[in-house]
Amino acid sequence: MTGKEEPKEVRKYLQQSHDRIFENNKKWADEMRKKNPGFFKDLSAGQAPEYLWIGCSDSRIPAEAITGLEPGEMFIHRNIANLVNNIDLNVMSVVNYAVRHLKVKHIVVCGHYGCGGVKAAMTPKDMGLLNPWLRNIRDVYRLHQKELDDVVANGGSEDDKYNKLVELNVYEQCRNIIKTAAVQQCWAENEFPVVHGWVFGFEDGLLKDLKFDHEGQLKEIQQIYDLTKDIDPEAAILEAAKASTRETSWILAEVYQEEHGEKIDLSPSSGGFNGREHGRGEGADDVTGYHLPTSTDVQGELGNNADFAHFDGSTEGLNMFDADLGDIDMGIDVDLNSYMQGKPMDLGNGFHFGRSPEWFYDGRNLLHNLNPITTTNYKFEGGCGHDPESAKGHMKWEEFTPKAWTEDDVGVKISQYGICGSDIHTLRSGWYPTPYPCVVGHEIVGEAVRVGKNTKHIESGNRVGAQAVSCLKPDCPMCADGVENHCASGVTTYRSVYPDGTSKSFGGFANYNRTPSRFVISIPDQISSEHGVQMMCGGITVLGPRKKYSANGKRVGIIRLGGLGHFGVLFAKALGAKEVVVISHSHAKE
């Protein structure tokens, strides 16, 4: 259009350009179905991108097209001049979600030569509303002014100087990313994500790798911007055990008032603000939380171990439910303001993850607590899968019937649980037919609230863990030989039918667990519940061969340094290995 058309022609053009998008969309969808009939079914199952792309808003740089990636392979954020500003909640939310929830392995900051935002920042004039945004690029200009001036002083053109600022801007945004807590902590625990700086050229359509030195830059900036909580190498191994659990935030004071008509005074003078994340008496060891007073009446109503209203400092919303199912993200954010106004909160599928699941969302407007906790009177509720579709998140939080009680059993009130690939296979019925309904989660830590008379190694009130597999035969030769994980008579915590043929095992994605005491071990005081929960699967898996074949004074070889490999290194060292050799295909793990 020339801009001189009649209004009628303008409206006609606008309608045609609008309709063209939908025509193109239909053609694209038809082509994708023709290439791959299951494409959209796979796409709807969820996303597990390897890459986070932070690029410029310029319409000429379609990230997936220029990288040859398909939908679902790249998580994309774009803004003018591809900036990463720590007070920009948009980009900070994207980085946090991509790192902590999607578990991306690479973060790419991609600029482009000829960037209008960079050009504007080089122009000494008032840009109006753009000034605060362009200030970030002008700060890069200021930091590198001598280097940029030298470009021209050494015979380069103004365009060369312009292109150099494009590259320096990308490099500084990469540095801004590695200043974030999410990236630093994930790198310390997992050695990913890796941050990259690229620039796109319109003249040839190629990407230029600026060779951003992720590890070198991280070491440099952490002299000031260290947000890893002083994680040393051995602590980092244990820190990985926290991956399956997250802190959970609650609004119990408001719920209590809603259900009982009694206002709870949370002011410091009332004693209601005591800083403890768990309501277990007086004392302040974390002054970020608001809690109900620790009176007998309230404790009796909510249970001695109830999580009270823990605010994480956010005023925009509370992260109430937070956990990951491998490649399936189940994080749920609840808007605090909407809750306070009594608006319905759509949590999707009625899911509940995290700590203290005696509180759950009932699908209406309220969180409810279960009956007061006693040793015998409590409901068993969990996220139940009813068919293979549950692996896509279609589970239902509901009551289930645990195995029939025997005096050889232990009842556990769950505080932490873990989910891994084995649970996804179980939900899919991918190994052998799953006895639906099922509750997955075979890494379980909590408090023993009921102990059978025949159980001698556990007492009520102990902090315990339930391991993934065990055998019910008293004199099993395989178990005696230290290979209980291969025992033909073994049953699992989360997907087995017991020998009586009528009882099933239900896992840790629940409020309570009932399991034979042979599964259950005490958690030593020096191991936190967050660390111990993953040891119930990965730790036990690698501890078995270390114990059976001994490590004392030997050279121990470990192939690949993943989650199990980390535990292997830790246990080999603790058991007296002379030398530990790790074989990895990744140079990043040297």
N, C-alpha and C positions, 0 to 999 in steps of 0.2 A: 504494500500500500504506500501511496505517496504522501498521505496526510491531507489531501485536498478532496477526498471523496465525499459524496453526499451522505448524510446520516443513515439513509436506508442501505447504502452500499457498505457502510462501516458495520452495521448490525449483521448484514449478510456474511461479511468476511469473518466476523467474530464467531458466528454460529458455525461456519464451515471449519474454521481452525479448531474449534472445540470438538466438533464431531470427528475430525480427522484423528484425534487422539484415541477415541474409542474404536474407530475402525482399525487403527494400527495395533491397538491392544488385542483385539480379537484375532488378527492375523498372527500376532506373536504367540498368543496362547495356542492357536491351532498348530503352529509350527512346532512348538515345544512338545505338545502331545504327540505329534507325528514322529518326532525324533525319539521321544521317551514317554511311552504311555503312562508310566508311573511318576512322572516328574512332579506334578502338583500334589500328589499324595505324599511323596517324600518331602516336598517343601512345607506342607502343612504339619508335618510331624515335629517340627522345631528347627532351631538354628544352632549350628556349632561352628561358627566361623573361625578360621585360623588367624585372620588378619583384622586389625582395626586400622582404618584409613582415615586420616585427618587431612583433608584437602581444601583447596580454594573453591569458592562458590562459582567460579567461572564456568559457564555453560559448555565450554568446548572440551572439558576434561571428564568424560564419563569413566569413573574409576574401574568398574568391572570390565568395560569394553577394552580399555588400553592395557589391562593386566591379563586378559583372557580368562577371567574367573566367572563362575556361574552364580546365580542368585543363591544366597545362603552361605557363600564362602568368604564374604568380606562384610564387616560391620562398618558403616560409613557415616562420617560426620564432616560437614563442610561449613565454612564461613569465609568471610572476606580475608584473603591473604593467609589462610590456614594457620590461624593463631591459636596458641594454647595459653590462656590467661587464667591464673589461679583463682580469680574472682568471677570468672565466667561460669556460672553454675551449669550452663548447658554443656559445655565441653568437659567440665569436671565430672558431671554425671555420666557422660558417655564413657570417659576413660575408666571411671570406677566400675561401671556396669560391665564393660568389656573385659576388664581384668579380673574382677572378683567373681563374676557370675558366668560370663561366656568363656573365661579361661583362654583368651586369645594368646597365641604364641608370638605374634609379631605386631608391633605398632609402627605404622608408616606415617610420617609427616611428609606430604608431597606438595611442593610449590610448583610454580611454572614461570618460565621466562616470559617477560611481557606482562607481569602481574600489575593490574591497575591499582590495587591497594598499596603495593610497594612504591609504585610511581607517585601516587598521591602523597605518601609519607615523605618522599624526597622533595616535594614542592613546598616552599616556604610561604604558605598562605593559609588562611582560615578556611577549614572545610566544614564548618558548622557542626551538625550532629555527628559527623564522622570523626571529629577531633579526639574524643576519648579512645576510640578504637585504633585510630592511626597512631596514637601516642605509643602503643606497644611496638610498632615498627620503627618509629623515630627513636625509641630507646635502644633498639638494636643498632640503628645508625650511629647513635652517640657512643655506644660501647665499642664500636669498630670504626670510628671515624678516621683514625690514622691509616688503618689498613685500606679503607675505601678511597681516601685521598691519594694514597700511594698508587692506586690503579691508574689514575690519570697522570700523576707525576712521572710514572714510568712508561708513558707513551700510550696508555689505553684510552679508549673513548668514553664518553658519558654513558653510552649503552653498555660498555664493559663494566663500568661502575654500578650501573643499574642492575645488571645480571648478577654481579657479585653480592649486592645487597639481598637479592632474591635468595641466593644460596645461604648467606649468613643468617637470614631470617629463619629459614628452614632449620638450620643447625641450632639456633637458640630455642626454637619451639621444641626440638627434641630434648634439649636440656631441661626445659620446663616440664616435660612429661616425666623425666626421671627424678624430678624433685617431688613428685607426688608420693604419698604414703602407700597407695595401692600398688603402684609399680615397684617401689623399693621393697616392700614386704613380700610381694609375690615372687620377685626375683630372688630374694634371700631364701625363700622356702623351696622354690621349684626351678630356678635358673631360667625362667621365662616370665614375662615377654621380653623380647629383644626389640629395641627401638632403632628405627632406620630413618634416614633423611634422603629423600629423592627429589629430583626436579624434572618436570616434563617440558620437552621442547616442541613447539608447534611446527618448526621448520622440518623436522624429520620424524616426529611422532614417537620419539624414543625417551625412555626414562634414564636419567643420570643418577647413579648411586654416589652420594656424597661421602660414603664410607664413615658414617658416624660411629665413633668408638664408644659403644654402649658401656662396656665395663670400665674403660679408662675414664670416661666422663663421670660415671657414677662414683668411682672412687674419689675423684676430684671434688665433686659437689658435696659429697657426704661429710667433708670436713666441717661443713656448716649445716647442710640440709639432710642430716641423717635421721630418717624416720623409721628405722628398723627395730627400735627398742633394744639396741645393743645385742642383737642375735649373733652369737659366736657359732662356729661351724657345727659343734656338737649340738648346741641348742637348736640350730636350724633343722637338724635331722628330726628332732622331736617336734619342732614347730610344724612340720609337715603333717603331723597327726591331727592338727586342728582343722585340716581342710574340710572335713565332713561336718563340722559344726560351726555355728555362728552365734554371736550374742543376740538375744531376743529382747525386744522392748514391749512393755505392757502398759495398760491404762487401767489398772485394777481399782484404783481409788474411785474413778468415775463409775465403773461397773458395780462396785460394792454399793455406792450410793443409789444407782439406778435400781438394783435388785432389792435393797433393804430399806430404802427411804431414809438412810442415816448419813449425814454429811461427815466426811472425814477431814479433820483439820490437818493440813499438810505444812503448816508454818513451822519454822525452826523452834519456836517457843513451846510448841505442843509436843515436841519429841517425834513428830511424824516425819521430819527430815532427818534421817540418821545415816544416810550415805551408803547403806549396805545394799548390795544387789539382791541378796537373799534375806528374807525376814527371819533371822535366827537370833534375835536378841539385840542388845545394845552394842554400840561401837561403830566408828566410821572409818572404813578403809577405802572408800571410793566416793568422793563427795559430788558425784554427778547424778545421783538418783533421788527420786522422791518416793517415799514409801508410806504404807499404812502404819499407824502406831503398832508397836509390838505387844499389844495387850493379849491377855488370855482369850478374850472373846473373839478377837479378830483371828488369832492363830487357830482357834478351834474351828472357826468357820472356813478358813482358807487352807488349813493344813500347815504343819510346821515348816515345810520346805517350799511354800508358795513363793514364786517370783512376784515381787511387787512392782509398782510403776517405775520402771527404769527409763528415764529420758536420756537419749544419747547426745543431747545438745542441739538437735535439729528442731527448728520452729516450723518448718514447712510440712513435715510429716514424720511419722514414726515407722521404722522398719520393724514390723511386728513378727514376721515370719521369714525365715531366711535359711535356705539350704540348697544344696546342689545334688542332682541325680546324674552324675557323670555328664553326658552330653545333653541332658534335659534340665533346663533351669526351672526351679520352682520358687524363686524369690518372689515375694509379694510385698508391695509397699502400700501402706494405708495412710491416707491423708488425715492428719490429726484434726485439722479445722473441720473437715466434714464430719468426723466422729463427734466432735464437741457439739455440732449443730444437730446431731441426731440423724444425719443423712445415712442411707444404706451404704454399706461398703461391699463392693463386689470383689471377693477374693478369688473367684474362679474355681469351680469344681469343689468348693468346700475344703480346700487343702489346708493343712496346718503342719508346719515343720518347726524344728528347733527345740528350745528348752521348755521345761515345765508344761508338757502338753495336757496337764489336768485342766488347763484353760483352753477352750476352743471356741471357734466362731460357729454359730449354729445355722448360718445361711440367712438369718434375718437381719437384726441390727445389733445383737449383743454378743459379748463373750460371756461364757458361763463356766463356773467351776463345778467339778464333780462333787460327790458326797464327801464330807470330812474324812480324812485319811485315817484308817485304822488298819490293823493287821489282817483283817478278814473281810472288811466291807468296802469294796471299791469296784468300780466298773472297769472292764477292759475295753478300751477304744483305740482305734488306729486307722491309718489310711489303707483301706482294703481294696485290693485289685480283684476284679471278678472275671476278667478275660484278658487275652493278649493286648487289647487296646489300652489296658491300664499302663503299659510301658510308655505311652504317649502322654501320660498325665491324667488319664481318666480313672482316677481312684476316688473312693468315697470315704470320708471320715465317719466311722460308725462303730457300734458295739460289736464285739466278737466273743465267742466262747473259747476260753483257753483250754488246755489239756486238763483232764480231771486231776484234782489235787491228790498227791500222795505224800507220805511223810519223808520221802526222799527229795522233795522239791524245794525250790526257793522262789519266793515272789519278789520281784524287783520293781521299784518305782524308778522309771527311766529318767535320767537327767541329760545324758548325751547318747547319741546314736550315730552310726555312719552308714552311708550308702555307697556301693561301688558297682562295678560292672556285673558282678554275679547277681546282684539284685535286679538289674535291668533284664538280664537273661531269664531270671525267674518270672518276672512280670510278663515277659513275652512267651513264656512256656518254651524257651529256646533250647533247653538241655534235655529235659524229659518232661512229660506232662505235669504241669503244676496243679496241685490240688486246690483249686479256687474254692472259696475266697482265700486270699493270702495276704499277709502283712510282711513286707520285706524289711531289711535292715538287720545285718548279722554282726554288727559291732555295737555292743550294748554296755553302757556303764550307768550305774545308779545306786540306790540305797536298798539294801535287803529289808523288806518290810514284813515278810512272813518266811519263817524257816521251819522246815520239817523236822520232826523229832529225831530222825535218823541221820541228820546232817550235823557233823561235828566240827567242820572247818570254817563254818560261816555262822555268825551271830546276827540277830536282828539289829539293824542300825549300821552294820558294816557297809563301807563303800565297796562295791563289787563290780566285776565285769563278767559278762556272759560271752564265752568264746563261740566261734562260728560252728564248730562241729565237735561231737563227742560220741562215746560209745556207752551203751547201757549194760553191756556184759561185764560182770565183776572181774572175770579172769580172762579178758581178751588178750591173746598172744600178740596181736599186732599193736595194740595200744601199749602193752607192756614193753614192746620193742621200740617205742617212740615214734611210730608212724601212724598215729591215730587219724591223721588227715586222709589216709588211704584205707582206713578200716572198712571192710565190706559191711559191717554191722553198725556203722556209725549213722547218726541222725544229725540233722542240722538245726540251728536255732530258728530257722525262718521258713522252711518249705517242706518239712518232712511229716509223714504220717508215722506216729509212734507204733511200736510192735503190737499194741493191743488192737490196732486197726480202727479205732474210733476217735482217737485224739490226734490233733495236729499241732505243729509248732507254729507260733506266730512271732514275727521279729520285732525289731526295735523301733520302727516307725509307729509308735504307740505310746500310751501313757504308762502301762504296766506290762511286765513280762513274767511269765511263769515257765520255769524250765527245770529239768533235773539238776540236782546239785553238782553232778559231775561236770556240768558245763561251767560252773560258777567258780570264780577265784576272787580273792581279796585284792584290792588295789593298794599297793604300798603308799604311805603318806608322801614320799618324795616324788611320786608321779601324779601329775594333775589329771583330773577326769578328761580334760580336753586332749591331753597326750595319750592317756591310757585307752581311749575309745578305739583309736585306729590300731593299737597293738592287739586288739581282740581278733583281728584278721591278718593284716599284713605282718605285724610283729610276730605272731604265733607261727605264721607260715615259714618265716626264715629262721626262727629260733629252733624249730624242730631239727633240721639237719645240723645246725651248729652244735646242739647238745648231743645228737646221736653219734656224730663223727668227731666231736670235740674240736676245739679251735686252739686250745692252750699250746703255745709254743710252735704252732704250725703257720705255714703260709696259706692264706685263704684267698681264693679267687672268686670274684663277683662279676658276673657278666651283666652289663648295663646298670646305670645308676639312676633308676627310677625310684618309686616309692618303696618297693621291696628292697632294692639295692641299698637305699639309705639305711634301712633297718639292719640289713646284713652287715654293713660297715660298722654300725654302732655296736651290734651284738658281738661281732668278731673281736672288736677291740676290748669290750667288757669281759669277754671270756678268755682273754690272754693271748690272742693271736700274735705271732712274731711279726708278721707282715701281712697287710691286706692289699691285694692288687685288684683294681677295678678296670674292666675292659668296656669301653664305651665308643660308639661311633660318632659321638658329638665332641668336637674340640672345645665347645663352650663349657664342658664339665671337667676340664683339666685342672 
